[in-house]
Amino acid sequence: MLSDADYLRFGRQLLLPEWGEAGQAALANKRVLILGLGGLGCPAIQYLAGAGVGRLRLVDGDTVSLSNLPRQTLYSPAQVGQGKAQAAKAWVTAHNGRLDVEAIDRMATPAQLPALLKGVDLVLDCTDNLTTRHAINAACYRAGIPLVSGAAVGWQGQLMVIEPGAPDAACFACLSDPADEAQAASCREAGVVGPVVGSVGTLQALLGLKLMLGVAVDNQLHRFDGRQFQWQRFALPKAQDCPVCGGLKEAR
């Protein structure tokens, strides 16, 4: 049941017919796992916490550095050297002390993912390397948990929703071969534009909210070119030989 403070805080979104009191109450009971608390994770955290998502599990083993500050908007110069998970938790707690926040100061490994996924309603992949993204995709697909995957490098960004239960919907492994890791440049090597990565992280939060509110989303790949200021959208068929969703489909 919403309190008077809830009506004051969330009044603008409560006016939306797709949201309302029922949607707000539902969000308060959701747990979202955010993997990676950098340029993607920071705006995602801000908008999910701002919307009133009740439980956030924040995972990152990195520390805040001076080079993070142009695009990782949760952190201040005073927090350089601090663990990102604890620094992000401090921001959420200061923003809304009623939210339940877990801060986990380690990188997510394939062996740890099943434990991190326990009790989770939604996952946002805000990590920055292909190997980890493939592990997250496979773990979420096995667990039947929706995943919003985002990435950005240079002037380019992309995001997609992966819903294990959606018929004929592709997963991240249908899009990208794990063997491509050696050719993939990171933002440390190729650079990244802050507003581009921030836009992708913000849209990850938007897609996550839509999923949790039961508002329809598509399972297409969305790509943004910040230099040309253009969006492209690609329908991705499920790869029949996909080791994640194709093989599991056949096993059923």
HUZI-V716121 format. One record per residue. N is the residue number from 1. RES is the residue in three letters. SS is DSSP state (2 for helix, 1 for strand, 0 for the rest). PSI is psi as a letter, one per 30 degrees, with the letter a starting at -180 (* if undefined). Layout:
# HUZI-V716121
n=[N/N]
res=[RES/RES]
ss=[SS/SS]
psi=[PSI/PSI]
This chain:
# HUZI-V716121
n=[1/2/3/4/5/6/7/8/9/10/11/12/13/14/15/16/17/18/19/20/21/22/23/24/25/26/27/28/29/30/31/32/33/34/35/36/37/38/39/40/41/42/43/44/45/46/47/48/49/50/51/52/53/54/55/56/57/58/59/60/61/62/63/64/65/66/67/68/69/70/71/72/73/74/75/76/77/78/79/80/81/82/83/84/85/86/87/88/89/90/91/92/93/94/95/96/97/98/99/100/101/102/103/104/105/106/107/108/109/110/111/112/113/114/115/116/117/118/119/120/121/122/123/124/125/126/127/128/129/130/131/132/133/134/135/136/137/138/139/140/141/142/143/144/145/146/147/148/149/150/151/152/153/154/155/156/157/158/159/160/161/162/163/164/165/166/167/168/169/170/171/172/173/174/175/176/177/178/179/180/181/182/183/184/185/186/187/188/189/190/191/192/193/194/195/196/197/198/199/200/201/202/203/204/205/206/207/208/209/210/211/212/213/214/215/216/217/218/219/220/221/222/223/224/225/226/227/228/229/230/231/232/233/234/235/236/237/238/239/240/241/242/243/244/245/246/247/248/249/250/251/252]
res=[MET/LEU/SER/ASP/ALA/ASP/TYR/LEU/ARG/PHE/GLY/ARG/GLN/LEU/LEU/LEU/PRO/GLU/TRP/GLY/GLU/ALA/GLY/GLN/ALA/ALA/LEU/ALA/ASN/LYS/ARG/VAL/LEU/ILE/LEU/GLY/LEU/GLY/GLY/LEU/GLY/CYS/PRO/ALA/ILE/GLN/TYR/LEU/ALA/GLY/ALA/GLY/VAL/GLY/ARG/LEU/ARG/LEU/VAL/ASP/GLY/ASP/THR/VAL/SER/LEU/SER/ASN/LEU/PRO/ARG/GLN/THR/LEU/TYR/SER/PRO/ALA/GLN/VAL/GLY/GLN/GLY/LYS/ALA/GLN/ALA/ALA/LYS/ALA/TRP/VAL/THR/ALA/HIS/ASN/GLY/ARG/LEU/ASP/VAL/GLU/ALA/ILE/ASP/ARG/MET/ALA/THR/PRO/ALA/GLN/LEU/PRO/ALA/LEU/LEU/LYS/GLY/VAL/ASP/LEU/VAL/LEU/ASP/CYS/THR/ASP/ASN/LEU/THR/THR/ARG/HIS/ALA/ILE/ASN/ALA/ALA/CYS/TYR/ARG/ALA/GLY/ILE/PRO/LEU/VAL/SER/GLY/ALA/ALA/VAL/GLY/TRP/GLN/GLY/GLN/LEU/MET/VAL/ILE/GLU/PRO/GLY/ALA/PRO/ASP/ALA/ALA/CYS/PHE/ALA/CYS/LEU/SER/ASP/PRO/ALA/ASP/GLU/ALA/GLN/ALA/ALA/SER/CYS/ARG/GLU/ALA/GLY/VAL/VAL/GLY/PRO/VAL/VAL/GLY/SER/VAL/GLY/THR/LEU/GLN/ALA/LEU/LEU/GLY/LEU/LYS/LEU/MET/LEU/GLY/VAL/ALA/VAL/ASP/ASN/GLN/LEU/HIS/ARG/PHE/ASP/GLY/ARG/GLN/PHE/GLN/TRP/GLN/ARG/PHE/ALA/LEU/PRO/LYS/ALA/GLN/ASP/CYS/PRO/VAL/CYS/GLY/GLY/LEU/LYS/GLU/ALA/ARG]
ss=[0/0/0/2/2/2/2/2/2/2/2/2/2/2/0/0/0/0/0/2/2/2/2/2/2/2/2/2/0/0/1/1/1/1/1/0/0/0/2/2/2/2/2/2/2/2/2/2/2/2/2/0/0/0/1/1/1/1/1/0/0/0/1/0/0/2/2/2/0/0/0/0/0/0/0/0/2/2/2/0/0/0/1/2/2/2/2/2/2/2/2/2/2/2/2/0/0/0/0/1/1/1/1/1/0/0/0/0/0/2/2/2/2/2/2/2/0/0/0/0/0/1/1/1/1/0/0/0/0/2/2/2/2/2/2/2/2/2/2/2/2/2/2/0/0/1/1/1/1/1/1/1/1/1/0/1/1/1/1/1/1/1/0/0/0/0/0/0/1/0/0/2/2/2/2/0/0/2/2/2/2/2/2/0/0/0/2/2/2/2/0/1/0/2/2/2/2/2/2/2/2/2/2/2/2/2/2/2/2/2/2/2/2/0/0/0/0/0/0/0/1/1/1/1/1/0/0/0/0/1/1/1/1/1/0/0/1/0/0/0/0/0/0/0/2/2/2/2/2/2/2/0]
psi=[k/k/l/e/e/e/e/e/e/g/e/e/f/f/f/k/f/f/d/a/e/e/e/e/e/e/e/f/g/k/k/k/k/j/j/j/h/b/f/e/e/e/e/e/e/e/e/e/e/e/f/g/k/f/k/k/j/k/k/k/g/l/l/k/l/e/f/f/f/f/f/i/f/f/l/l/e/f/g/k/f/l/k/e/e/e/e/e/e/e/e/e/e/e/e/j/f/f/k/j/k/k/k/j/i/l/k/k/l/e/f/f/e/e/e/f/f/k/g/k/f/k/k/j/j/g/l/g/l/e/e/e/e/e/e/e/e/e/e/e/e/e/f/h/k/k/k/j/k/l/l/k/k/b/g/k/l/l/l/l/k/j/j/e/f/k/k/g/k/l/l/e/f/f/e/k/k/f/f/f/e/f/f/k/k/l/f/f/e/f/l/k/k/e/f/e/e/e/e/e/e/e/f/e/e/e/e/e/e/e/e/f/f/g/k/k/l/l/g/l/k/k/k/k/j/f/e/f/h/k/k/k/k/k/k/j/l/k/k/f/g/k/f/d/e/e/e/e/e/e/f/*]
